[in-house]
Amino acid sequence: MKKLLRFVSAFSALSAVTLLAVTSRAADDPVIALKAARMFDGKSKAIVTNGVVIVQGDKIIDAGSNLPIPQGAQVIDLGDATLSPGFMDAHTHLTYDFTGNFNETLLKLLRTNVSEQGFLAIPHARVTVEAGFTTVRDLGSRFGGSHDFVDVSLRNAIAKGIIPGPRMLVATYGIGATGGHFDDTGGFRDFLFGREPDYADGIADGPDAIRKAVRFQVKNGADVIKAAVSGGVLSLTDEVDTPQFTPAEMAALVDETHRLRKKIAVHCHGDQAAKEAIEAGVDSIEHGSFLKPETLQLMKTKGTYLVPTLMASEWIMSKIDAYPPALQAKARAATAARTEMFRNAVKLGVKIGLGTDAAVYPHGQNAKEFKLMVDLGLPPIEALRAATSADAELFGISQKVGTLEKGKLADIVAMPGDPTTDITATERVSFVMKEGKVVKNTTK
């Protein structure tokens, strides 16, 4: 007993010394004061003038209008700009690039070594954070039966400071049904890849197999679960709006994901699949092209987020001839339907998060989503909220990021002028700070 008491006493003393050292280091960190003509705090319904954000270490210690500058602080005056929380993108694929000819891209993926795919993702991460997107949800990273978890490696390398990039919440492999949108063997000769994909590839049929697939993704590092519950545009053998999970499978998917304290995002264009997913309790509907007003009303009632990914269809339609005829038809139908769907979602007050489907269009152009949303009726201030506090709530990390408040991580961007009068200012971010470190400053 005496030995135990001595050990506890020694451990307590060591803990106290460690805590004092950490506290001292935090107190010794230089204070940085960011100044700009305006500030959006991530949650308010208006921008304030004379914005000031005080940063020490990796945290914000104060933010507001006309705040006094602490003595000895390093002042970064950004001039006629607007300070904002770092932007977030709820739907990216940083390890992919699907912007070229569709068939050529498929062949390239089949030929690219896993380690090379990881290296190719590094510039995608860099241009994304330099565009002002300090956090992303990366919703799926696998093709052709390769068990690689490149997104997990990329996330970890960024978190360790090895490479620059946004904070990543990764989904590893998307979960889908046999022959569905996430079955990468669809459209190829049978058994070309050696075997039929199973739960370890994210392909599962029946509630028990789906639970196993969810557990496998979490075991291997998934922060969020992604599933395809309806058909998709860029899959070769399914219809774009067909349901691909049964209600029982959907219930198992949501229950197992939430049981493991993860969020569930579902790829879904079709209305019937969306209704069943919303009733089951999914956290977000990705795309949502064919959703009817009554389904959108159900989303509002349930608090389900819509992540519209307008940039994806915008890019596909601009390069429509680069896709096979079957995909062209699906893209045209989904794009035609999404405009009315999004306008209805805005009118009904559905929760909206900014997400783009980066990789379908070139990485680093994420901010173009702002204008697309505003052009379809979303007020500029709400578009800014969608990419900050709304996404933070959707991700489940609002206690850390999403607003300019004391105690939050110092993820801060600045853009020229006033984005509420010209939303395209978001596409010209001049300053980026992530966790108190300046990533980009072109205002010097």
Secondary structure, 3 states (H helix, E strand, C coil): CHHHHHHHHHHHHHHHHHHHHHHHHHHHCCEEEEEEEEECCCCCCCCEEEEEEEEECCEEEEEEECCCCCCCCEEEECCCEEEEECEEEEEECCCCCCCCCHHHHHHHHHHCCHHHHHHHHHHHHHHHHHCCEEEEEECCCCCCCCCCCHHHHHHHHHHCCCCCCCEEEECCCCEECCCCCCCCCCCCCCCCCCCCCCHHHCECCCHHHHHHHHHHHHHCCCCEEEEECECCCCCCCCCCCCECCCHHHHHHHHHHHHHCCCEEEEEECCHHHHHHHHHHCCCEEEECCCCCHHHHHHHHHHCCEEECCHHHHHHHHHCHHHCCHHHHHHHHHHHHHHHHHHHHHHHHCCCECCCCCECCCCCCCCCHHHHHHHHCCCCHHHHHHHHHHHHHHHHCCCCCCCCCCCCCECCEEEEECCCCCCHHHHHHCCEEEECCEEEEECCC
